[in-house]
Amino acid sequence: MIRVLVKSLFFCVVSGVFLLGCENRESTKDIAIFDDVNGEAQGDRVDVLRATIEGDWLVPGFESIVRIRIKDDVATGVVHVLADSQPEGVRCEACPGKRQGQRILGMDIITGLVKHDGEWRQGKIINPEDGLVVDCRVFLSDDNKLEVKPTYNGEPIGQDSIWTRVNVEA
């Protein structure tokens, strides 16, 4: 396990491995970062996680962790851990429909992804910071990197995002 210091929208690994940004903070969270070379997290094999989008993902910009699960061949992503800069009870006031006013922690921000030829498509993703909902497709660029691509009518739009696999210890 790697001890991670958390401050605002920044994550820094104490053992010297750099994640995003680094600032000191009195609270910590335990997150295992998977080794790209041999697929190990501090000696534990992660073969069960290979070739699947299921798991916990650090989202750049949002700096929170989204947990993706697959049920009945449909993937959904839920905000599992908020960045420390966001209070636990923060709500999505800009979100449309049933999500308006919903707490961001626990919110489904990815819905309806279905696997086609190694890529997950036909899903929706919402940005809980501004309420924007767009189509999306996602795929693994390697075992620990998830490429998230916003789309409209199947064509890429906006900026792609690369999420990093982490393992949040409960």
C-alpha positions, 0 to 999 in steps of 0.5 A: 500500500502506498500512503497518499497525501491529499490536498485540495485538487492535488494528489502526491505519493509520499514514497516518492512516486509522483501522481499529479501535484503535491501539497502537504496536508494533515489527512491521508488516504491509502491508495495503491498505484499499480505498477505498469511493468509487472502488474503488481501492487506492493506484491499483490497480483492484479491479474483479475483487474487486467483487461477490464474497466472495472475498478477505481479511477482517479479523474484529472481535473475533477481530482476525485475517484470514480468507481466503475462497475459492470452489471448485466454487461453495462458499465456505470461509474459512481463518484466514490471519493471526493477531492478534499477541496469539496465538502462531503455534502456538496450537491450538483446544482447545475445538473439536469433532471433527477440529478439536480441537487443530488449529492455528488458523492455517490452520484452516477456520472457514467451510465449505459456503457456497452462493450463493442470490440474492446471499447465501451460505447453508447454511454453518457457522462456528466460533469458534476461541476457544470452539469454538462451531459454528453455521450462518451466512449471509453477504452483501456490504453493500458491496464492502468490508463482509461481513455474517456472520450466525449462524443456526439453522434459517435464523433469525438468532441471536446477534450479527451481525458486519461484516468489512472487506475487506483485502489482505494482501501475502504 
